[in-house]
Amino acid sequence: AKIFIAAPIEWQDLTVEDVIYTELDAIIAKVDVVMLLRCQVERHGVAHDNTNFLAKYGLTVAREKAMRADAIIMHPAPVNRDVEIESSLVESAKSRIFEQMANGTYARMAILEMVFTK
């Protein structure tokens, strides 16, 4: 897989190999999957202002329109609507967010069952 990351410079880890940091608009029309993550500002040592995060780094309706017809949107949830993804896209036809969320629950259930039944 070829991985591209669009993120504020202060969140980038340039020591990770095989990852390409880029602007989302530069690659949005080329990718198979747009994978979004929740902005976990509570984990960052430096305060970050999310005011313009959606416009700079998030998935807006305009960016979704630039995606390939067969590309999908993923997000493990919980979603900060209108921060990392425009709210109307969460339930859109390209969204696989709820399936991804359910599959993550099933995977954790299976792992817990395996750990506690051995």
SEKEDO-935100 format. One record per residue (C-alpha): residue in three letters; x, y, z. Coordinates in steps of 0.001 Angstrom, whole numbers, always signed. Layout:
<dolo><type>ALA</type><xx>X</xx><yy>Y</yy><zz>Z</zz></dolo>
...
//
This chain:
<dolo><type>ALA</type><xx>+0</xx><yy>+0</yy><zz>+0</zz></dolo>
<dolo><type>LYS</type><xx>+1141</xx><yy>+3515</yy><zz>-668</zz></dolo>
<dolo><type>ILE</type><xx>+249</xx><yy>+5765</yy><zz>+2250</zz></dolo>
<dolo><type>PHE</type><xx>-139</xx><yy>+9526</yy><zz>+2073</zz></dolo>
<dolo><type>ILE</type><xx>-725</xx><yy>+11639</yy><zz>+5165</zz></dolo>
<dolo><type>ALA</type><xx>-2148</xx><yy>+15142</yy><zz>+5281</zz></dolo>
<dolo><type>ALA</type><xx>-1655</xx><yy>+16675</yy><zz>+8705</zz></dolo>
<dolo><type>PRO</type><xx>-433</xx><yy>+19814</yy><zz>+10435</zz></dolo>
<dolo><type>ILE</type><xx>+3361</xx><yy>+19970</yy><zz>+10517</zz></dolo>
<dolo><type>GLU</type><xx>+3404</xx><yy>+19659</yy><zz>+14313</zz></dolo>
<dolo><type>TRP</type><xx>+1667</xx><yy>+16254</yy><zz>+14027</zz></dolo>
<dolo><type>GLN</type><xx>+4030</xx><yy>+14850</yy><zz>+11428</zz></dolo>
<dolo><type>ASP</type><xx>+6648</xx><yy>+12253</yy><zz>+12367</zz></dolo>
<dolo><type>LEU</type><xx>+9320</xx><yy>+12395</yy><zz>+9704</zz></dolo>
<dolo><type>THR</type><xx>+11141</xx><yy>+9404</yy><zz>+11226</zz></dolo>
<dolo><type>VAL</type><xx>+8481</xx><yy>+6995</yy><zz>+9924</zz></dolo>
<dolo><type>GLU</type><xx>+9608</xx><yy>+5391</yy><zz>+6673</zz></dolo>
<dolo><type>ASP</type><xx>+7501</xx><yy>+4846</yy><zz>+3551</zz></dolo>
<dolo><type>VAL</type><xx>+5021</xx><yy>+7570</yy><zz>+4469</zz></dolo>
<dolo><type>ILE</type><xx>+4516</xx><yy>+10559</yy><zz>+2216</zz></dolo>
<dolo><type>TYR</type><xx>+3286</xx><yy>+13787</yy><zz>+3771</zz></dolo>
<dolo><type>THR</type><xx>+1305</xx><yy>+15834</yy><zz>+1290</zz></dolo>
<dolo><type>GLU</type><xx>-1631</xx><yy>+18155</yy><zz>+886</zz></dolo>
<dolo><type>LEU</type><xx>-4980</xx><yy>+16352</yy><zz>+743</zz></dolo>
<dolo><type>ASP</type><xx>-6034</xx><yy>+18255</yy><zz>-2370</zz></dolo>
<dolo><type>ALA</type><xx>-2939</xx><yy>+17004</yy><zz>-4215</zz></dolo>
<dolo><type>ILE</type><xx>-3893</xx><yy>+13313</yy><zz>-3883</zz></dolo>
<dolo><type>ILE</type><xx>-7658</xx><yy>+13198</yy><zz>-3234</zz></dolo>
<dolo><type>ALA</type><xx>-8493</xx><yy>+12270</yy><zz>-6856</zz></dolo>
<dolo><type>LYS</type><xx>-5933</xx><yy>+9436</yy><zz>-6940</zz></dolo>
<dolo><type>VAL</type><xx>-6578</xx><yy>+7384</yy><zz>-3800</zz></dolo>
<dolo><type>ASP</type><xx>-8741</xx><yy>+4301</yy><zz>-3241</zz></dolo>
<dolo><type>VAL</type><xx>-9508</xx><yy>+5138</yy><zz>+395</zz></dolo>
<dolo><type>VAL</type><xx>-9672</xx><yy>+8354</yy><zz>+2373</zz></dolo>
<dolo><type>MET</type><xx>-9046</xx><yy>+7278</yy><zz>+5963</zz></dolo>
<dolo><type>LEU</type><xx>-9774</xx><yy>+9918</yy><zz>+8548</zz></dolo>
<dolo><type>LEU</type><xx>-8910</xx><yy>+9868</yy><zz>+12226</zz></dolo>
<dolo><type>ARG</type><xx>-10376</xx><yy>+11773</yy><zz>+15146</zz></dolo>
<dolo><type>CYS</type><xx>-8368</xx><yy>+14814</yy><zz>+16175</zz></dolo>
<dolo><type>GLN</type><xx>-7228</xx><yy>+13662</yy><zz>+19610</zz></dolo>
<dolo><type>VAL</type><xx>-6087</xx><yy>+17020</yy><zz>+20893</zz></dolo>
<dolo><type>GLU</type><xx>-6013</xx><yy>+15639</yy><zz>+24440</zz></dolo>
<dolo><type>ARG</type><xx>-2986</xx><yy>+13530</yy><zz>+23425</zz></dolo>
<dolo><type>HIS</type><xx>-945</xx><yy>+16390</yy><zz>+22012</zz></dolo>
<dolo><type>GLY</type><xx>+1491</xx><yy>+18244</yy><zz>+24190</zz></dolo>
<dolo><type>VAL</type><xx>+883</xx><yy>+21483</yy><zz>+22323</zz></dolo>
<dolo><type>ALA</type><xx>-2546</xx><yy>+23062</yy><zz>+22167</zz></dolo>
<dolo><type>HIS</type><xx>-3932</xx><yy>+22987</yy><zz>+18632</zz></dolo>
<dolo><type>ASP</type><xx>-6670</xx><yy>+25214</yy><zz>+17292</zz></dolo>
<dolo><type>ASN</type><xx>-9189</xx><yy>+23121</yy><zz>+15289</zz></dolo>
<dolo><type>THR</type><xx>-10997</xx><yy>+26200</yy><zz>+13958</zz></dolo>
<dolo><type>ASN</type><xx>-9842</xx><yy>+25771</yy><zz>+10349</zz></dolo>
<dolo><type>PHE</type><xx>-8931</xx><yy>+22076</yy><zz>+10500</zz></dolo>
<dolo><type>LEU</type><xx>-11781</xx><yy>+20956</yy><zz>+8214</zz></dolo>
<dolo><type>ALA</type><xx>-10885</xx><yy>+23495</yy><zz>+5527</zz></dolo>
<dolo><type>LYS</type><xx>-7161</xx><yy>+22670</yy><zz>+5649</zz></dolo>
<dolo><type>TYR</type><xx>-7030</xx><yy>+18928</yy><zz>+6374</zz></dolo>
<dolo><type>GLY</type><xx>-10554</xx><yy>+17505</yy><zz>+6571</zz></dolo>
<dolo><type>LEU</type><xx>-12892</xx><yy>+15860</yy><zz>+4106</zz></dolo>
<dolo><type>THR</type><xx>-15268</xx><yy>+18495</yy><zz>+2804</zz></dolo>
<dolo><type>VAL</type><xx>-18065</xx><yy>+18004</yy><zz>+293</zz></dolo>
<dolo><type>ALA</type><xx>-15889</xx><yy>+19665</yy><zz>-2359</zz></dolo>
<dolo><type>ARG</type><xx>-13070</xx><yy>+17185</yy><zz>-1696</zz></dolo>
<dolo><type>GLU</type><xx>-15508</xx><yy>+14256</yy><zz>-1707</zz></dolo>
<dolo><type>LYS</type><xx>-16668</xx><yy>+15340</yy><zz>-5173</zz></dolo>
<dolo><type>ALA</type><xx>-13033</xx><yy>+15224</yy><zz>-6328</zz></dolo>
<dolo><type>MET</type><xx>-12660</xx><yy>+11604</yy><zz>-5148</zz></dolo>
<dolo><type>ARG</type><xx>-12783</xx><yy>+8771</yy><zz>-7663</zz></dolo>
<dolo><type>ALA</type><xx>-16242</xx><yy>+7263</yy><zz>-8120</zz></dolo>
<dolo><type>ASP</type><xx>-15121</xx><yy>+3941</yy><zz>-6583</zz></dolo>
<dolo><type>ALA</type><xx>-13143</xx><yy>+5455</yy><zz>-3685</zz></dolo>
<dolo><type>ILE</type><xx>-14460</xx><yy>+5048</yy><zz>-149</zz></dolo>
<dolo><type>ILE</type><xx>-14394</xx><yy>+7023</yy><zz>+3090</zz></dolo>
<dolo><type>MET</type><xx>-13271</xx><yy>+5345</yy><zz>+6306</zz></dolo>
<dolo><type>HIS</type><xx>-13057</xx><yy>+6511</yy><zz>+9926</zz></dolo>
<dolo><type>PRO</type><xx>-12816</xx><yy>+4274</yy><zz>+13015</zz></dolo>
<dolo><type>ALA</type><xx>-15129</xx><yy>+6550</yy><zz>+15068</zz></dolo>
<dolo><type>PRO</type><xx>-16021</xx><yy>+8398</yy><zz>+17143</zz></dolo>
<dolo><type>VAL</type><xx>-16312</xx><yy>+11147</yy><zz>+14573</zz></dolo>
<dolo><type>ASN</type><xx>-15913</xx><yy>+14832</yy><zz>+15333</zz></dolo>
<dolo><type>ARG</type><xx>-18443</xx><yy>+16014</yy><zz>+12795</zz></dolo>
<dolo><type>ASP</type><xx>-17433</xx><yy>+19159</yy><zz>+10944</zz></dolo>
<dolo><type>VAL</type><xx>-13883</xx><yy>+18896</yy><zz>+12285</zz></dolo>
<dolo><type>GLU</type><xx>-12216</xx><yy>+16033</yy><zz>+10382</zz></dolo>
<dolo><type>ILE</type><xx>-15180</xx><yy>+15295</yy><zz>+8103</zz></dolo>
<dolo><type>GLU</type><xx>-18127</xx><yy>+17342</yy><zz>+6989</zz></dolo>
<dolo><type>SER</type><xx>-21189</xx><yy>+16003</yy><zz>+8788</zz></dolo>
<dolo><type>SER</type><xx>-23194</xx><yy>+15231</yy><zz>+5646</zz></dolo>
<dolo><type>LEU</type><xx>-20462</xx><yy>+12813</yy><zz>+4465</zz></dolo>
<dolo><type>VAL</type><xx>-20624</xx><yy>+10533</yy><zz>+7515</zz></dolo>
<dolo><type>GLU</type><xx>-23691</xx><yy>+8730</yy><zz>+6113</zz></dolo>
<dolo><type>SER</type><xx>-22911</xx><yy>+9320</yy><zz>+2437</zz></dolo>
<dolo><type>ALA</type><xx>-22856</xx><yy>+6577</yy><zz>-215</zz></dolo>
<dolo><type>LYS</type><xx>-19038</xx><yy>+6435</yy><zz>-161</zz></dolo>
<dolo><type>SER</type><xx>-18873</xx><yy>+6156</yy><zz>+3624</zz></dolo>
<dolo><type>ARG</type><xx>-17890</xx><yy>+2866</yy><zz>+5222</zz></dolo>
<dolo><type>ILE</type><xx>-17631</xx><yy>+4422</yy><zz>+8686</zz></dolo>
<dolo><type>PHE</type><xx>-20393</xx><yy>+2432</yy><zz>+10366</zz></dolo>
<dolo><type>GLU</type><xx>-19228</xx><yy>-882</yy><zz>+8870</zz></dolo>
<dolo><type>GLN</type><xx>-15675</xx><yy>-111</yy><zz>+10000</zz></dolo>
<dolo><type>MET</type><xx>-16919</xx><yy>+771</yy><zz>+13479</zz></dolo>
<dolo><type>ALA</type><xx>-18925</xx><yy>-2463</yy><zz>+13742</zz></dolo>
<dolo><type>ASN</type><xx>-16050</xx><yy>-4584</yy><zz>+12438</zz></dolo>
<dolo><type>GLY</type><xx>-13716</xx><yy>-2984</yy><zz>+14984</zz></dolo>
<dolo><type>THR</type><xx>-16125</xx><yy>-3968</yy><zz>+17755</zz></dolo>
<dolo><type>TYR</type><xx>-16296</xx><yy>-7571</yy><zz>+16495</zz></dolo>
<dolo><type>ALA</type><xx>-12502</xx><yy>-7756</yy><zz>+16234</zz></dolo>
<dolo><type>ARG</type><xx>-12060</xx><yy>-6526</yy><zz>+19816</zz></dolo>
<dolo><type>MET</type><xx>-14713</xx><yy>-8986</yy><zz>+21027</zz></dolo>
<dolo><type>ALA</type><xx>-12905</xx><yy>-11878</yy><zz>+19319</zz></dolo>
<dolo><type>ILE</type><xx>-9549</xx><yy>-10842</yy><zz>+20753</zz></dolo>
<dolo><type>LEU</type><xx>-10969</xx><yy>-10551</yy><zz>+24271</zz></dolo>
<dolo><type>GLU</type><xx>-12651</xx><yy>-13941</yy><zz>+23958</zz></dolo>
<dolo><type>MET</type><xx>-9398</xx><yy>-15508</yy><zz>+22804</zz></dolo>
<dolo><type>VAL</type><xx>-7406</xx><yy>-13891</yy><zz>+25628</zz></dolo>
<dolo><type>PHE</type><xx>-9838</xx><yy>-14853</yy><zz>+28381</zz></dolo>
<dolo><type>THR</type><xx>-10610</xx><yy>-18414</yy><zz>+27240</zz></dolo>
<dolo><type>LYS</type><xx>-7023</xx><yy>-19668</yy><zz>+27011</zz></dolo>
//
